[in-house]
Amino acid sequence: MSRGTNQKLKLYRLAQLMLENTDEEHYLTMPEILAGLGKYGVTADRKSIYTDLRDLEALGIEVEGEPVGGGYHYHVVNRPFELPELKLLVDAIQSSRFITEKKTNALIRKLEKLVSRHDAQKLQRQVYVSGRIKTMNESIYYTVDAIHNAISENRKIRFQYFQWNVKKEMELRHGGAWYHISPWGLSWDNENYYLIGYDSEAGKIKHYRVDKMLRIRISEEEREGGEHFRKLNMADYTRKSFGMFGGEEQTVRLLVDNRLAGVILDRFGRGVMLIPADEEHFTVNVDVHVSGQFLGWVFSLGEGVKVLAPDSVAERMRQEGERLLRQYGPDSGRSAKRGFADGAERTVQME
């Protein structure tokens, strides 16, 4: 690169030098700035650098000079993201099961470019979190993008759907048939991404794991089911679904031990009413999709939660308890197959 070309890049190189090497704790002196520019083949005098540092503000890069001894130390202030904010983003990316390891590392490297090389090292120490299970579907990012585009263009989408078999192989559902769905929203629940859409053929709302969708295409057909979604609160829909498993929506009355108040509020929000029943318990009415996952959630809380109403849900809990006794009782070995079959019939699965 010619000397003249290097000089034309002077302001760019100065910005690069300051952004990469300075932060709230690390500075450059004027001799260090001149030497750094020299490594890029850019020559400058002090007076022109003072002007250039002021010009960086027009690019949104604010540089502050602090008197130290007989000179000044210069560093970048007010970056778009503070280091604690980036650490939160890094942790969210690392924690997300639907983001593959490869994409996780690529995204974190991009975030590191938003801070100095010194602070980037602090982000790198956040990268490895032992034991996190990540998705194996690398195409999820393009699937999410296609879904957003279809929603903005008011178009249906076509895709194939798969499940994992015991050989850890992708197995297309319904013999590889194409799903033709009207997408209306995306939900992040239980560390997974879900498409919430309308199935015109079935005439109802369904949801699908985004990381299990393949070969997505945007259709020329306009979306259907708008009348269903105009009266649907997406956040409310997700809260009522346990693990995004379907089931009949019902209002269930629970008797809950006082010590589990936080569990109820975390799950259903602070808008629910906790009505004192006695000194140790309260009752609460919650709207849920009654599925096997919901019943399992109640079981997991042990004696701390009891279904009071409706009777049909209480009866399902009793039947599920009897099934567990058959499955794990003295004769469980002989009745295991029957127990699993009974349970499968009662569990309403999502797509």
PyMOL commands that set and color helices and strands:
alter all, ss='L'
color gray80, all
select helices_A, chain A and resi 3-8+10-21+30-39+46-59+83-95+101-112+117-124+140-152+173-176+210-212+226-230+234-240+258-268+292-300+302-304+311-328+332-346
alter helices_A, ss='H'
color red, helices_A
select strands_A, chain A and resi 28-29+62-68+71-77+155-164+170-172+179-189+192-199+204-209+213-222+248-257+275-276+281-290+305-309
alter strands_A, ss='S'
color yellow, strands_A
deselect
rebuild
show_as cartoon
